[in-house]
Amino acid sequence: MQELIPTIPYDVALNCLARVPRSYHSTLSQVSNPIRSLLSSPFFYDVHSALHGKQTMLYFSVNYPESNDVHWFMVNLDDPDPLLRLPLIPSLTFRPSTMCALVNHDIYVIGGYSGDALSPEVWILDCRFNRWRQGPSMHIPRDKGKVTVLDRKIYVFGEEELGQQSGIVGEVLDTVVGSWKVIMILESSADGSPLTSDLIFNKMKEASKKIVSPPPGLGNWPTWMNRVLYSYVDGSLPTILAHELTQDGTWVQKTVRGSYSLVPSGVNPVMAKAKTKSAARELFLLWLCHKSTKPPEYNEDFADICCLKIEIKKSKDGQLYAIVCDGGVCQFYSYSFITDGCSIQQCFALQI
């Protein structure tokens, strides 16, 4: 075994390093090559998890309008300081799309652009070690399509480059096998409009064997949780809607009570569900606090990040209620990483 810390036995050094919070591992990895190798090993991940238990991590991507670059960040919600800026995707020409999916501890960034052309590339962020690796490329280059995950398989539809071919081609990635296959071609509807958006809501397709149309009035960031589709509606009264799919394929819409004005007016947050075993009905709302939304005494040119965790509870009469968790809004500073004018593109919450 390589020496981790000079003059200190390996087991003692391992125990010391395992007590360092994950948010500092990026800095710790720069101390020496043996420590860097240890931090990226599954063995150390197991030792660290045994000491600290599972911690709630929030991963989100930010678009920089000046350069059109996309950067990923991580924050430990159990200890929201510091905010960690993750390494860039290791490709000089690849510009990632907004198509992302979370499977276990991996975030899949699917498609985008390579130069000026659509790209079939897939990059995977292993959240255990905050390290990128290249995944299997799609058959068809695409960007800004629809993505959903079912049984560790990632379904992608729409926004492809098909030349003269008509219709919508879907692909599925089996994350266990590690390969894509084309699963269907859908013709356009009678009025000529594509059926792209329908498929993302087809979570019951395997059971019902039919295409389910999207619910009317669907808002932003549709999120499945306990067979209910939640979405966020911005407007004069921002709120969360719940869309429940009945056995006959129709949608029943409910307003989540207590969700009015959870965030400041004019702010359109990103919504994500907690990927935890104990948090079956928890949602996270994440948004940027820009200079225009700060009090006048704040005149910095960078934005802070705000996060709100809520729990959805169901009453005996079937009504849904939003309960704010952990004392309200958690605000953490970007330390000039995120400038005023940036926007959040994707957000995932998971325990690792």
N, C-alpha and C positions, 0 to 999 in steps of 0.2 A: 504493500500500500504506500502511496505517495504521502509524504509529510504535509499536513495541512497548515499547521502553525508550528514554527520552530520550537524545539525543546518541550513540546506538549504532546502527550500520547494521543494517538489517532482517535480513540473513543471519546476522550475528553474534548478534543477539538471539535469533533463531530457534534457532540452535545451542545457545545457553545454556539456553533454556527447555526444549528437547528432552532435556536431560540431567537434568531434575528427575524423580524417580520418580513413577509414576502415583498412588501413595497420597497425594501432596501436591498433586495437581492441583486438588482442591476448594478448598484454601486459596489456591493460586496464582490461581485464576480470579477471586478477589475483588480483585485488585490493580487491574485496569482493564478496561474494556469490550473494547478490542482483544485483550488476552490471553485474556479469557473466550471471545471468538469464535474465536480461534485454537485453543484447547484442544478445542473441540467440532467441529473440522473434520476430515474424513477425511485431508486433506493432512498435518496435524500428526500424526495417528495413524500414518501411514506413516513419517514422519521419525523419530518417537519409537521405533517398532518396529525401524527400521533400526539405530538406535544401541544399543538395549538388548536386541534380540532378543525372542522370545516369553517372557513371564513367566507362571508359574503363579499364577492368582488363584482364591481361594475365595470364593464368594458364598453367603450363608446368611441365612435369615429367622428372626426371633425373635418369639415371641408374648409379650405383656405381659398377664398374667392380670387385673390390676387394671382395665385399660381395654379389654382384648380387642383392642388395636391390634397391628399387625404391622409390624415394621421390618426393613429389609434392611441387611446389612453386607458389607464386602469386606475381605479381607486378602491381601497379597502374600506367598505362602509362601516366596518367595526372600528376602524382607526383611519378616518378620512384625511390624514396628513402623513405623507405627501402624496400629491398627484403624480403618477408615473407616466411619462411619455414613452411609448413602446417603440422599438426599432421599426424603420420603414420596411415595406415589402422589398426583398432583395432583388429587384428587377429594375434596370435603368430605364426601360421603355414602357413598362406596364403602368397604366392608370386605372385603379380599381373602380368597379361599378358600385351601385348601392345594393346589389343583390348579395345578401349575407344570410347565413344559417348557423345555428348552434346545435351541435351534436355532441353530447357528453361534455368533455372539456375542450372541444375544438370549435373554433369559429372559422367557417368557410367563407371566403370572399370569392365570389363567382363572376367571372367575365369582367368586361370593361373595355379598355382601349389599349392598343399597342401602337404608339404614334397616333396616326389619324384613322387607323382601321380598327374595327371591332375585334376583340380578342376572345378566344375560348379558354384562356388560362384560369386556373383555380389555385388560390393560395390559402394555406391553412395555418391559423395561429393556435398553437398549443398553449392554452392558458395556464397549464401547470408550470411551464418554464418561460412563458412569454417569448416563444421562439417561432419563427416562420419556417414553413417547409412547403415545397410546391406539390400540389395535388394533381390528380389526373385531369387533363383538359377535356372540355366538352367536345362533342362532335361538331357543334355549330357555334360560331362566335355570336355573342349576344351581350346586351347591356340593358339595365333597367327593366328586366322582366319580373315575373312573379315567382316567389319561392315559398315552399312549405316543406315541413319535415314530418314524416310519418314512419314509425318503426325503424329509425336510424337510416332512412332513405331520404334523399333530398330531391324534391320534384321542382323542376324549373320550366317555366312556360313564357313565351312571348318575347318581343323585342329582339328577334333574331334577324339575321341577314340571309335571305333565302333566294335572292336574285329573282328569277321569273316564277318561282314556285309559290303557289298560293296556299293559304291555310296557316295553322298554328302548329308548330312541331314542339312536342314536349320531350324532355329528357329526364332520366332519373339516375342518380348516383347512389349506388350501394356502398355506404361508407365502410362496411366490413370487408367486402370484396375489393373495393377500390377501383371500380370501373363504371362508365356511363353507358346507357343504352337509350335509344329513341323509343318512346312508348306509344305515341299516337300522333296522328295528324288530324286536326279539326278544321273543317271548312268554316268560312265566314258565315255569319248569320244572314237572314233573308235580306236585311237592309244593307248588307255589305260591310258592317262593322265587325271587327274581329272579336273572338270570344276569349281573349286573353284573361280578363279579370275573373271570369267565371271559375277557372280551375283552382285558383288559390283558396277558394272557400269549399273545395270538395274534400273535406276531411273525412267524410263518410262514404266516399266513393267505393271503397272495397266492399262495404256492406250493402249499400243501396244499389250499386251497379248503374248509377245514373248521374248525370251532371247536375250539380246544384247551383242555381243562380245566386249571385251575391245578394245580400239583404238590402232592401231599400233604406236610404238614409245612413249608409255606412260612413263612418268618419275616418280619421287618420289612424295609422299604426294598428291595424286589426291584429288582435292577439287572442289566440285560443287558450281557454283555461276551463277545465272541467266541462268539456263539450259545449261551452258557451263562447261566442265570439264577442270580444270587447273592442270598442273603438273610442277614440277621443274626438270630440266635436268642438272646434273653436268657433267663437262668435261672441255675441253680446252676453251670452250666458254659457261659458265653456263648461262642458260636462262629459261624463263617460256614459256611453250607451252599451247595453248588453243585448245581443242578438242570439236567440236560442232556436236551434233547428229542430222542428218536430218530426215525428215519424213519417208524416206524409210529404215531407220535403218543403214545407212552408216555414217562414221565419216569424218569430214572435219577438218584438222589440220592447225593451224596458229601459227606463232611465235609472241609472244608479244614483239613488238618493244620497245627498250629502256630498256629491262630487262637483256641485256648482262652485266656481271661483276658487278651486284648489290652488291655482297658479295665478300670477298677475295677469291683468287684462292685456291682450295683444300678444301674449306669449304662446307659442304653439309647441308644447313639449313633445319629446319622444317618449313613447310608452313601451315598457317591457315587463314580462312576467318573471317572477323569481323561479329559477330552475333549482328548486330544493325539494326534498322529500317532505319537509314539514310545512312548507309554505304553499299550500294547494290553491289559495285564493289571494295571493299577494301580487300587487302591481307596483312598478316603479315609474314615476314621472321624472324626467330629466330635462332641464332647459338651461340656456345660457342667460346670464344676467348682464345684458349689454349696458353700455354707458347711458343710453337713452332711458333705460328702466331703473337706473340707480338714483339715489337721492342726489340733489344738486352739489353737495359737498364732495362727491366722488367724481373726479375728472380724469381717471386713468383711461388709457387707450386699450385696455385689455378687458376681457369678459371673465366673470366668475361663473362657476358651475353650481347649480342648485338641484337638489334631489329630494323627492318626496316619496315615501313608501306608504302605501295604503293597503288595507285588507278589505276584501269584498265579503260581506256577510249576508246571509239570506234569512229573512224572518219566517215565521210560521205561515204567514199569509202569502209567501212567495216573493215579497218585495226584496230588492237588493239595496244594500247600504254600503257606503264607503267610510271606513274608519281609518283615521290618520294614525300611523304607527310611529313609535320612537320619538315622540315629542315634537313632530312637525318637520319643517323644511331643514334639510342639512345643506349648508353652503360651504364650499371649499374653494380655495383660491387657485387660479390657474398659473400664478407666478410668471406671467407674461407669455406663457406657452400659447394661449388662445387669445387672439386679438379681437378687438371689436369689429364686427362684420362677419365673423365666422358663423358656421351653422353646424348643428349636430345632425349626422346622417343616420347612424344606427346605434342601438344600445342593447346590451345583453347583461343580465344579472344571473350569477351562478355561484354556487358554493364549491370551493376547491381548497 
